[in-house]
C-alpha cells in the first residue's frame, strides 16, 4: 500500500496574484533563465513514490512550456527516477533531486526515505484458552482467542467474531464471555477477519444449586472516613465447601477476598457492598448491603487557601513531606521550607560548570522536582538544568545553553539589549528573553528524567542528569499538519526560532509515565506565521522519543478542541504505577479563554470539559494537581482555582484572595496542597475548602 506523503515545507498561506499565462514556444524558444522544482522536499517510505514537477521561466518570470528537462538524483541507492519524473523510495536515506535544461539547473529538492510501516502477517491459526468446558446453568466463563502466524508468533490487534451453535444452551458475547443458560451442549467458535476459526465444546449441567451468601456488618452508615468490618459468617454450601469469598464495596476500591475484611470509606455517598461466594462446582451465591457514607463537618474558620510568604515571582513548587518543600522562580530564586511554609529561606549556592550567570541576567527557574528529600532538579532559562544531592545546600549545573549570554550589539557592554528580545519600556522589564526556556522537569526515578521548553526543546537523562540527550527537533511519524514557510517579506516574523519542524511548538509540560512512556504538551504563539495547527498540541512517545504521536488543533483536522495553548497535563496512575485511563490537559489564552481537555481512554481521544472551559471561565489555566481520577485542582490567571471531587463532572471555585497568576499546584494528599504564584505561595490543609 502506497502511503500518502506529508511535505516538510511548502509555500506560506495567503492570497497571491494569478500566474502569468505560459508562453507557447515559437520556432526559436525563449532562453530559460530559471527552473523551479516542486515540491522542494518530500518524505516517503520505502516502496512509495513521489511525483515532482519542474517549471521553466524566462527572464521576465513567465513560464515556458514544452521544455524537455534532464532529471538527476545524486543518490540512486535511496531513490529511483522514472521517465515521468516520479521518484520511488528504495532504501532509508537522503537524496537530492534536480532538473536541468542546458546549463540552467533547478533548485534542489530534498528527498528523505524512511523505513516502510510494519506489515501484519496473515493469520494462520487461532488458539483458544480452553478446548472444552463443563458448566452448570447460570455459570459464566470467558474464552480468549489468540491469532498466530505461520511461525506460531502471536498477532496482536485482531478482532474475532464469536458464535454459538446453540445460543439457547450457551450464549457468548463479542468479548468471549460465555453464559450457560440450559442443560445441553454447544460449540463456541472464534473466527478471525480472514475466515480462520477455532472452536470449543461446552457441556452444561442443570445441577447448579447455588451456595448461600450472607453479610454482617459492624455499621451501615457513618461520617467519612469510617471503617466497616464485613463478615461472611453464615454463608454455606449444601453440596460442597466454600472456596472463596469475594468482596466489592461500591466506591470504586479494588475487590478483596477473605471471610472477614475491614474497609474504609473515604468519600461521602450511597454505596452497595456485595459478597460473592463460590463453591467447588463453580456455582456462585451473592449477597449485598447498602452503606451510607456521610460528609464530614464543614472545615473550621481559617481553612481554605492561605498565603505563605515567599517573596518572588514563583513558577514551580514541590514537596517531599508536609513540612519540607521547594519553590523556584525568576532571578535565581530557589526557596526552601522545613516548617510547612511558615518560613522560606533562599538557597543561593549555585555551582556553575563555567562562568556564573551575569548579574544583569540571573537564571530564571521555572520548575523544580525532587525524588527524595535529598535529590532534586531545577530547570529554567537559558536552557538551564541544576541538580542537588544534599537537599539544596548545593545546586550543581548540569546543562546550559549560553548562547543568550553574548554581546549582540558589539559595544563591549553586556546589558539588556543583548539578552532581551522584547523590552517593556513602561515597566523597564524584559517580557521575552533570547534562547530556550525549560518549563517543566519530571523524573520517573533517581536516574530517568525529562525536561521540556521553548522551541520544542526536549531533553532526557538515564543517569540522573550526568548527561542529557536532546530529542531531535523533527519527526518522521507525523510532520506539521499545515506545512509552512516564513513569508519572504518577513523572514524573521513572529520571533527568531529554529527551522520549522513538528517539535517547534513551545513545550510547557511533561508527564513521565515510565522512562520511555512520556507525554508532552504546549503550543505555538499566535503571532507565529507557522503556528497553523499547532496553537494547541500534545505529543506521546512509548519508545523514549524515537517516535511520536501528535494531537493538535481540532479546527485544523486535529483532536484538541477549545482555545489557546496547553500549559499543563497529568495522567492518573494505575495500581501497578503505570499510566491510568484518566488524564487532563489545561491551558487557554491567558486572561481571556479557559480550556480544559479530558481523556478517559489513556489519551487515545480528548474532549473539552465544557463546565470548566470558556465561556464558563475566561481566565486560562496554568497548573494541574491530579491526586486520583476523582480529585482534581486547576490553577491559572486572575487567581483562578477550580476543584472537582468527581473526576471533572462538577467543578467548584476556590478562593486564595488574589488576582495574581497562579502557576504550578502540588498536592501531597487530598487535604494538603501548595500553589506557586506571582509573588506569593499559597497553602491549604483542607483541600482548599
C-alpha positions in Angstrom: 0.0 0.0 0.0 1.4 3.4 -1.0 1.3 5.8 1.9 0.2 9.4 1.5 3.2 11.8 1.7 3.4 14.7 4.1 5.6 17.6 2.9 8.0 19.0 5.3 7.6 22.6 4.0 5.5 24.4 1.3 4.6 27.9 0.4 3.1 30.2 3.0 -0.6 30.8 3.2 -2.5 33.9 1.9 -3.7 35.1 -1.5 -1.2 35.6 -4.3 -1.6 37.2 -7.8 -2.7 34.9 -10.6 0.3 33.4 -12.5 1.1 34.8 -15.9 -0.2 32.9 -19.0 2.5 30.4 -20.1 4.3 31.3 -23.3 3.9 28.9 -26.2 7.4 28.4 -27.6 7.9 29.8 -31.0 10.1 28.2 -33.5 13.0 29.7 -31.6 12.1 29.2 -27.9 12.9 31.9 -25.3 16.0 31.4 -23.3 15.4 29.5 -20.0 16.5 31.8 -17.1 15.4 29.7 -14.1 13.9 26.3 -13.3 11.7 25.7 -10.3 11.1 22.2 -8.9 8.2 21.3 -6.7 7.8 20.1 -4.1 11.0 21.3 -2.6 11.1 18.4 -0.2 9.4 15.1 0.4 9.2 12.4 3.0 8.2 8.9 1.8 8.5 5.3 3.0 10.5 2.7 1.1 8.4 1.4 -1.8 6.3 4.6 -2.1 6.5 7.1 -4.9 6.5 10.9 -5.2 5.8 12.9 -8.3 8.0 16.0 -8.9 7.2 18.8 -11.4 9.7 21.2 -13.0 8.8 24.6 -14.4 11.0 26.7 -16.7 10.9 30.5 -16.5 12.2 33.1 -18.9 14.0 36.3 -17.9 10.6 38.0 -17.2 9.5 35.3 -14.9 7.0 33.8 -17.3 6.5 30.1 -17.7 7.8 28.3 -20.8 6.0 25.2 -21.8 7.2 22.2 -23.8 10.7 22.1 -22.2 12.3 18.6 -22.0 14.1 18.6 -18.7 17.0 16.4 -17.7 16.4 14.9 -14.2 19.1 13.8 -11.9 19.2 12.2 -8.4 22.5 12.2 -6.6 22.0 9.1 -4.5 20.3 6.4 -6.7 20.5 3.9 -3.9 18.0 5.9 -2.0 15.6 6.7 -4.8 14.9 5.7 -8.4 13.8 8.1 -11.1 11.1 7.0 -13.6 10.5 8.5 -17.0 7.7 10.7 -15.7 9.9 12.4 -13.1 8.5 10.3 -10.2 10.8 9.0 -7.6 10.4 5.7 -5.9 11.9 5.2 -2.4 14.4 2.3 -2.4 16.1 2.3 0.9 16.4 4.5 4.0 18.4 7.7 3.5 18.6 11.2 1.9 19.0 12.2 -1.7 18.9 15.4 -3.7 16.8 15.7 -6.9 17.4 18.4 -9.6 16.0 19.2 -13.1 18.2 21.0 -15.7 17.9 22.4 -19.2 21.2 23.2 -20.9 23.4 24.9 -18.3 20.4 26.0 -16.1 19.8 23.8 -13.0 16.8 24.0 -10.7 16.7 24.5 -7.0 17.4 21.1 -5.3 14.6 19.0 -3.9 15.4 17.1 -0.7 14.1 13.5 -0.6 14.1 11.7 2.7 13.2 8.0 2.6 12.1 6.3 5.8 11.5 2.6 6.6 8.2 1.2 5.4 5.5 0.7 8.0 5.4 -2.7 9.6 3.0 -5.2 7.9 0.8 -7.5 9.7 1.4 -11.2 8.8 -1.5 -13.3 7.7 -3.4 -15.3 10.3 -2.5 -19.0 10.0 -4.3 -20.3 13.1 -6.2 -19.4 16.3 -5.6 -20.7 19.8 -8.3 -20.7 22.5 -7.7 -20.7 26.2 -9.7 -23.9 26.5 -10.9 -26.6 24.0 -13.7 -27.9 26.2 -15.6 -26.8 29.3 -18.2 -28.2 31.7 -20.6 -25.7 33.3 -23.7 -25.5 35.5 -26.7 -23.5 34.5 -26.0 -19.9 35.3 -22.2 -20.2 35.3 -20.1 -17.9 33.1 -16.6 -18.4 31.7 -14.5 -16.2 29.5 -12.8 -17.6 26.4 -9.8 -15.8 25.0 -8.7 -16.3 21.4 -5.1 -15.6 20.2 -4.2 -15.3 16.5 -0.9 -16.9 15.3 1.1 -16.5 12.1 2.7 -19.4 10.2 5.7 -19.4 12.6 3.5 -19.6 15.6 4.1 -16.0 16.7 1.2 -14.0 18.2 -0.5 -11.4 16.1 -1.9 -8.5 18.1 -4.9 -6.3 17.4 -7.1 -9.0 15.8 -10.9 -8.7 16.1 -12.7 -12.0 16.5 -16.4 -12.9 15.7 -17.7 -15.2 18.5 -20.7 -17.5 17.6 -22.5 -20.4 19.4 -24.1 -23.4 17.7 -26.8 -23.4 20.3 -27.2 -19.9 21.9 -30.2 -21.2 23.9 -27.8 -23.5 25.7 -24.7 -21.4 25.8 -24.6 -17.8 24.7 -21.4 -15.8 24.1 -20.8 -12.1 23.6 -18.2 -10.5 21.4 -15.8 -10.2 24.3 -15.7 -14.0 24.6 -17.9 -14.2 27.8 -19.9 -17.4 27.7 -23.1 -17.9 29.8 -24.6 -21.3 30.5 -28.4 -21.0 30.0 -29.8 -24.5 29.8 -28.7 -28.1 30.0 -27.1 -29.4 26.8 -24.1 -28.9 24.6 -22.9 -26.1 22.3 -19.9 -25.4 20.1 -18.4 -22.0 20.5 -16.3 -20.6 17.6 -13.9 -17.7 17.2 -13.5 -16.5 13.6 -10.8 -14.0 12.5 -11.2 -11.5 9.8 -9.7 -13.8 7.1 -12.0 -16.7 7.9 -9.6 -18.8 10.0 -11.5 -20.2 13.0 -11.2 -22.4 16.1 -13.9 -24.0 18.2 -14.5 -25.3 21.8 -17.3 -27.5 23.1 -19.2 -26.5 26.2 -21.3 -29.0 28.1 -23.9 -27.6 30.5 -25.4 -29.5 33.5 -28.7 -28.4 35.2 -27.3 -29.4 38.7 -26.3 -25.9 39.9 -27.6 -25.4 43.4 -26.1 -22.0 44.5 -24.5 -21.7 47.9 -26.0 -19.1 50.2 -24.1 -15.8 50.9 -24.7 -13.7 53.9 -23.3 -10.4 55.2 -23.0 -9.0 58.6 -21.5 -5.5 59.0 -20.4 -3.6 62.1 -22.1 -0.4 60.7 -24.1 0.6 57.6 -23.7 4.3 58.0 -21.1 6.8 59.3 -19.3 10.0 58.7 -16.3 9.7 56.3 -13.7 8.4 56.8 -15.3 5.4 58.6 -14.3 1.8 58.7 -16.8 -1.2 58.3 -15.9 -4.7 59.3 -17.7 -7.1 56.8 -18.2 -10.8 57.8 -19.3 -13.6 55.5 -20.3 -15.7 58.6 -23.4 -17.8 57.9 -22.6 -18.3 54.2 -23.0 -22.0 53.4 -22.9 -24.5 50.6 -25.2 -27.6 50.7 -23.1 -29.7 48.4 -19.5 -28.6 48.7 -17.2 -26.3 50.7 -16.9 -22.6 50.1 -13.8 -21.9 48.1 -13.7 -18.1 48.1 -15.3 -15.0 49.5 -15.1 -12.0 47.1 -16.0 -8.6 48.3 -16.7 -5.4 46.3 -17.5 -2.2 48.2 -19.3 0.0 45.7 -17.0 3.0 46.0 -14.5 2.1 43.2 -12.0 0.4 45.5 -10.4 -2.8 44.4 -12.2 -6.0 45.2 -10.7 -8.2 48.0 -11.0 -11.8 49.2 -11.5 -13.2 52.7 -14.2 -14.3 55.1 -13.8 -11.2 57.3 -12.5 -7.9 55.9 -12.2 -4.3 57.0 -12.9 -1.5 54.6 -12.6 2.3 55.0 -15.0 4.6 53.1 -13.1 7.9 52.3 -15.8 9.7 50.2 -19.4 10.5 51.0 -22.2 8.8 49.1 -24.6 5.8 48.9 -22.7 2.6 48.2 -23.7 -1.1 47.9 -21.3 -3.7 49.3 -21.5 -7.1 47.6 -20.3 -10.5 48.6 -19.9 -13.4 46.1 -19.2 -16.9 47.4 -18.1 -19.7 45.1 -18.2 -23.5 45.7 -16.1 -26.3 44.4 -18.6 -26.9 41.5 -18.3 -23.4 40.1 -21.6 -22.2 41.5 -21.9 -18.7 43.0 -24.1 -17.2 45.6 -24.4 -13.4 46.2 -25.5 -11.0 49.0 -25.4 -7.3 49.3 -26.0 -4.5 51.8 -26.3 -0.7 51.5 -23.8 1.6 53.0 -24.3 5.3 53.7 -21.2 7.5 54.0 -22.0 10.9 55.3 -20.0 14.1 54.5 -17.7 15.4 57.3 -18.5 18.6 59.1 -17.5 21.9 57.3 -13.9 22.9 57.8 -13.2 25.3 60.7 -12.7 29.1 60.2 -9.3 29.9 58.8 -9.1 26.9 56.4 -9.1 27.2 52.6 -6.1 28.8 50.9 -3.7 30.9 52.9 -0.7 32.9 51.9 2.7 31.5 52.8 5.1 34.4 52.4 7.7 33.8 49.7 8.9 37.0 48.1 9.4 36.1 44.5 7.8 35.6 41.1 7.3 31.9 41.6 6.6 29.2 38.9 7.5 25.8 40.3 6.7 24.1 43.6 7.4 20.6 45.0 7.1 19.0 48.5 8.5 15.7 49.8 6.6 15.8 53.1 4.0 18.0 54.8 6.8 20.1 56.3 9.6 20.2 53.6 9.4 21.6 50.1 10.9 23.9 47.5 9.6 26.7 45.2 11.5 28.3 42.4 11.1 31.5 40.3 12.5 34.4 38.3 16.0 35.9 39.1 17.6 32.7 40.5 15.0 32.2 43.3 15.2 28.8 45.0 13.2 28.9 48.3 13.2 26.1 50.8 10.9 25.4 53.8 11.2 22.9 56.5 8.2 24.1 58.6 5.4 23.7 56.1 5.8 27.1 54.5 6.0 29.3 57.6 9.5 30.4 56.6 11.2 30.2 53.2 15.0 30.9 53.3 16.6 31.2 49.9 19.2 28.6 48.7 21.9 30.6 46.8 24.8 28.2 46.5 24.8 27.5 42.7 27.9 25.8 41.3 28.3 26.6 37.6 30.1 24.5 35.0 31.8 27.6 33.6 31.4 31.3 34.3 28.5 32.1 36.6 25.3 33.8 35.4 25.9 37.5 34.7 24.5 39.8 37.4 22.4 41.5 34.7 20.6 38.3 33.8 20.3 35.8 36.6 19.0 32.3 36.0 15.2 32.1 35.8 13.9 28.9 37.3 10.5 27.6 36.1 10.2 24.2 37.7 11.6 22.0 40.5 11.2 18.3 41.1 12.5 16.0 43.9 12.7 12.2 44.0 13.5 12.2 47.7 14.4 14.7 50.5 18.0 15.0 49.2 17.8 14.7 45.4 16.2 17.2 43.1 16.4 19.2 39.9 15.5 22.8 39.0 15.2 24.0 35.3 14.7 27.3 33.5 16.3 30.0 31.4 18.6 29.9 29.5 18.1 26.2 28.9 19.5 25.6 32.4 19.4 22.4 34.5 20.7 22.2 38.1 20.8 19.3 40.4 21.1 19.0 44.2 22.1 15.8 46.0 22.1 17.4 49.5 18.6 18.8 49.9 19.5 22.1 48.2 22.5 23.1 50.2 24.4 23.0 46.8 22.9 23.2 43.3 25.3 22.0 40.6 24.8 23.0 36.9 24.3 20.0 34.6 23.4 21.7 31.3 23.1 25.3 30.0 22.9 26.9 26.5 24.9 30.1 26.9 24.0 31.5 23.5 21.9 34.3 25.1 24.9 35.5 27.1 26.7 37.2 24.2 27.3 40.8 23.3 24.9 41.1 20.4 25.3 44.9 19.9 29.1 44.6 19.8 29.5 47.7 22.1 31.6 45.8 24.6 29.0 46.2 27.3 26.8 43.3 28.2 23.4 44.6 29.1 19.6 44.2 28.5 19.9 45.0 24.8 22.0 41.8 24.4 19.9 39.3 26.2 16.4 40.8 26.0 14.3 40.1 22.8 11.3 42.2 23.9 11.9 45.1 26.3 9.0 46.8 28.1 9.9 50.5 28.4 6.9 51.3 30.6 7.8 48.7 33.2 11.6 48.6 32.5 11.4 44.8 32.4 12.1 42.2 29.8 9.0 40.3 28.7 10.8 37.9 26.4 14.4 36.8 26.6 16.5 35.2 23.8 17.1 31.5 23.9 15.2 28.5 25.2 13.3 28.3 28.5 12.9 24.9 30.1 9.4 25.0 31.6 9.0 21.7 33.4 11.0 18.7 34.7 9.9 15.3 36.0 11.7 12.2 36.9 10.4 8.6 37.0 13.1 7.6 39.5 16.5 8.8 40.6 18.0 8.1 37.1 15.4 8.7 34.5 14.1 12.1 33.8 12.7 14.5 31.2 12.5 18.3 30.8 10.8 20.4 28.0 10.8 24.0 27.0 10.7 26.7 24.3 11.1 26.0 20.6 10.1 22.4 21.2 13.2 21.7 23.4 13.1 18.1 24.8 15.9 16.6 26.9 16.1 13.3 28.7 18.6 11.5 31.0 19.0 7.9 32.1 21.9 8.6 34.6 20.5 11.1 37.0 21.5 14.0 34.8 25.2 13.3 34.4 24.4 13.6 30.7 21.3 14.9 29.0 20.3 13.8 25.5 18.4 16.2 23.3 15.5 14.7 21.3 16.0 15.9 17.7 13.6 18.6 16.6 12.0 16.6 13.8 9.6 13.8 13.3 9.3 11.0 10.7 6.0 10.0 12.2 3.7 13.0 11.7 5.1 16.2 10.2 3.4 19.6 10.6 -0.4 19.4 9.9 -0.1 22.6 7.9 3.3 22.9 6.2 4.6 26.4 6.3 7.4 28.7 5.3 8.1 32.2 6.6 6.8 34.8 4.1 9.8 36.2 2.1 9.0 39.8 3.2 9.2 38.8 6.9 11.9 36.2 7.1 12.0 36.5 10.9 8.3 37.1 11.5 6.9 36.3 14.9 10.3 35.5 16.6 13.7 34.0 15.9 13.3 30.3 16.0 14.8 27.1 14.6 13.8 25.6 11.3 10.1 24.7 11.3 9.5 21.1 12.4 7.0 19.0 14.2 8.6 19.9 17.6 8.6 23.6 17.1 5.6 24.5 19.3 6.8 25.7 22.7 6.5 23.0 25.3 5.3 23.8 28.8 4.6 20.4 30.4 5.7 16.8 30.6 4.3 13.7 32.3 6.7 10.8 32.6 4.7 7.6 33.0 7.7 5.3 32.6 11.3 6.1 31.3 10.0 5.5 27.7 6.3 6.3 28.0 6.1 10.1 28.1 3.5 12.8 27.3 4.4 16.4 26.3 2.2 19.5 25.8 2.4 23.1 24.6 1.6 25.2 21.6 2.9 27.9 19.3 2.4 31.7 19.8 -0.4 33.3 17.9 1.9 35.8 16.1 4.0 33.0 14.7 3.3 32.6 11.0 4.0 28.9 11.1 1.7 28.3 14.1 -1.2 27.0 12.0 -2.4 23.8 13.5 0.0 24.0 16.5 -1.5 26.7 18.7 -2.5 23.7 20.9 -0.7 20.4 20.9 0.0 17.2 22.8 2.7 14.6 22.0 3.1 11.0 23.1 6.0 8.5 22.8 6.3 5.0 24.0 9.8 4.3 22.9 11.8 7.0 24.6 11.3 9.7 22.0 12.3 7.9 18.8 8.7 8.1 17.5 5.8 10.3 18.4 2.1 10.5 18.1 0.8 14.1 17.9 -2.5 15.7 18.7 -3.2 19.2 17.5 -6.0 21.8 16.9 -9.4 20.4 16.0 -10.1 23.3 13.7 -7.1 22.1 11.5 -8.1 18.5 11.4 -6.7 17.5 14.8 -8.3 16.3 18.0 -7.9 19.1 20.5 -10.9 21.4 21.0 -11.0 24.8 22.7 -8.7 27.8 22.8 -5.1 28.7 23.3 -2.1 26.6 24.3 -1.6 23.6 26.7 0.3 24.7 29.8 0.0 21.6 32.0 -1.2 18.0 31.7 -1.3 15.0 34.1 -2.4 11.4 33.9 -3.7 9.2 36.7 -1.7 6.2 37.7 -3.0 2.6 37.8 -2.4 0.2 40.7 0.9 -1.0 39.1 2.2 2.5 38.8 1.7 2.8 35.0 -0.4 5.4 33.2 -4.1 5.3 34.1 -7.1 5.8 31.8 -7.9 9.3 33.1 -5.9 12.4 32.1 -6.3 16.1 31.9 -4.7 18.9 29.8 -5.3 22.5 30.6 -4.5 25.9 29.2 -6.1 28.7 27.2 -5.5 32.3 26.1 -4.1 33.7 29.3 -6.7 36.1 30.7 -9.4 35.6 28.1 -10.3 32.0 27.4 -10.0 28.9 29.6 -9.6 25.4 28.2 -9.8 22.0 29.9 -9.4 18.8 27.9 -10.0 15.3 29.3 -9.3 11.7 28.3 -10.8 8.6 29.8 -9.1 6.1 27.5 -5.5 6.7 28.2 -5.1 9.5 25.7 -6.5 7.9 22.6 -9.2 10.6 22.5 -9.6 14.0 24.1 -12.7 16.0 24.7 -13.3 19.5 26.1 -14.7 19.8 29.6 -17.4 22.4 28.9 -18.1 23.1 32.6 -14.5 24.2 33.3 -13.8 25.9 29.9 -14.7 29.1 28.1 -17.3 30.7 28.3 -17.9 29.3 31.8 -14.5 30.7 32.8 -12.4 33.3 31.0 -9.1 33.1 32.7 -6.8 30.4 31.4 -5.2 27.6 33.4 -1.5 27.0 34.1 -1.3 24.1 36.6 -2.9 20.7 37.5 -2.9 18.6 40.6 -4.4 15.1 39.9 -4.3 13.2 43.2 -6.6 10.5 41.9 -9.0 10.1 38.9 -11.6 11.8 41.1 -9.7 14.6 42.9 -8.5 17.4 40.7 -7.3 21.0 41.2 -6.7 23.6 38.4 -4.9 26.9 38.9 -4.5 29.8 36.5 -4.6 33.5 35.7 -6.5 36.0 37.8 -6.3 33.9 41.0 -8.4 31.2 39.4 -8.7 27.9 41.3 -11.1 25.1 40.4 -11.7 21.8 42.2 -13.5 18.7 41.3 -14.0 15.7 43.5 -15.9 13.5 41.0 -13.4 13.3 38.1 -14.4 16.5 36.4 -18.2 16.3 36.3 -18.8 19.1 38.8 -16.4 22.0 39.5 -16.3 24.4 42.4 -14.3 27.6 42.5 -11.9 28.1 45.4 -10.5 31.4 46.7 -7.0 32.4 47.5 -7.9 36.1 47.8 -5.6 37.2 44.9 -5.9 38.3 41.3 -2.3 37.3 40.5 -1.4 34.5 38.2 -1.3 31.1 40.0 1.2 28.7 38.3 2.0 25.2 39.4 -0.1 23.4 42.0 1.1 20.5 44.1 -0.8 18.2 46.5 0.6 15.6 48.9 -2.8 14.2 49.6 -6.5 15.3 49.3 -6.1 17.9 52.0 -2.5 19.2 51.8 -1.5 21.4 48.9 0.6 24.4 47.7 0.5 26.8 44.8 3.4 28.7 43.3 2.1 32.2 42.5 3.1 35.5 41.0 4.8 37.0 44.1 3.4 34.5 46.7 3.0 30.9 47.6 -0.3 29.6 48.9 -1.1 26.7 51.3 -4.1 24.6 52.3 -4.7 21.7 54.8 -8.4 21.4 53.9 -8.3 20.6 50.2 -8.8 24.3 49.5 -12.2 24.4 51.1 
